Amino acid sequence: MKSTNGKGGLVKKLLGVAVSAALFLCLMPMAGAQSEQGTSYVALGDSISSGYGLEEGTLSFAQRVAQDNGLELINLAQDGETATSLLDKLQTDQVSTAVAQADIITITVGGNDLMNALYAYLTDAYNQRNPENPTTQEDMKNAIMGGDMGVLTFALEVGPGFSNSERATQALADFHTHLTQMVLNIRAENPQVQLVVVEQYNPYSYLVKELSKNPIFASSAQSLCAAFGAGVADINDVIDAVAQQQECSVAKVYDAFETAQENPCNASVSLPVKLNLDFHPNAYGHGLIAQQVTDLLAQQVIVPPEDVVVEDQPQGDVSNPAATQTPTPPVQTQDVFQVQQPPATGDTSDLVIWMILVCVTGACLVVVTILQNRRKGGKHES
């Protein structure tokens, strides 16, 4: 009888290959699940996203959203960002790469576009009244933000005409064009990203309540606040129009600030009469913005692909300021992005078990076939 040591070695080799293949195939879905655990959140925009004006150690709204929802934040916001500058920034390699890999993107833009137009309008009006001593737009900005009472009194007087000015009209037209192109560029880089544009707010609504106590400023302050509010409303109309056209979400911050139970911004008045017109949100205001964004993520408000049905979930109560101070339960990645994934065919554990059974069965069939051939061969060779 011929030796069968060669065939026995072959059986062991084939069995080893089958087991190795089974382990490889079984680990593949698990490795894929590990790589998809991190949810990338990119914050784009101006100083609202960067957290300008917050005390050290205080979280910006973007940081709160990331922390409360278990997201990996890449904050690319920059103080002073406008729709024009952000549109240009999207063409850079760093931002383009981050956008392409993002799962969630928020944008805060439009406030500086509006404020720059306001400063230009006030500068024009001031120079018309004072041709012998003209000022610059930068000096006008510094005087207003620095609380110069002479310039502030002038601004309170002429400010109500801003919303109907040519400066405001042109700023809105440019903002519409640039925001539309911005969203189109982001969609071209990343069609499935969950894109949220944050509304603008009126930073002086709460301040007017304090100024109204002083009869000297009451009427002018209310007029200026109304004019500024009209400009903000126009900016938000553009945001809503672009969002509807391009199917992205809008964080409704305006109403949240209007109904705030305490001052959501740094703007304030102190005695003797000294105005601080810093329009940036304080910690409370950032909490309101974060809550609005988190509500959108939880509701899955992005328009889903065809044949995928997503049910809206009820909004949380944002009227309670305590809700902005207490972190909400983390939003699971699969819940936030359910509308971006293909229809489920079973969870990962079921797939792993199925692959193990298939591979083990295949290995057994190989061994049985080889043993049968060996026995047949042994009969002819004995």
Secondary structure, DSSP 8 states (H G I E B T S, - for coil): ----HHHHHHHHHHHHHHHHHHHHHHHHHHHHHHHT---EEEEEESHHHHTTT--TT---HHHHHHHHHT-EEEE---TT--HHHHHHHTTSHHHHHHHHH-SEEEEE-SHHHHHHHHHHHHHHHHHHH-TTS---HHHHHHHHHTT-HHHHHHHHHHGGGGGGSHHHHHHHHHHHHHHHHHHHHHHHH-TT-EEEEE----TTHHHHHHHTTSTTTHHHHHHHHHHHHHHHHHHHHHHHHHHHHHT-EEE-HHHHHHT-SS--BS-EEETTTEEE---SB-HHHHHHHHHHHHHHHHHT-S---TT-----------SSTHHHHS------HHHHTGGGS----S-HHHHHHHHHHHHHHHHHHHHHHHHHHHHHHHHHH-
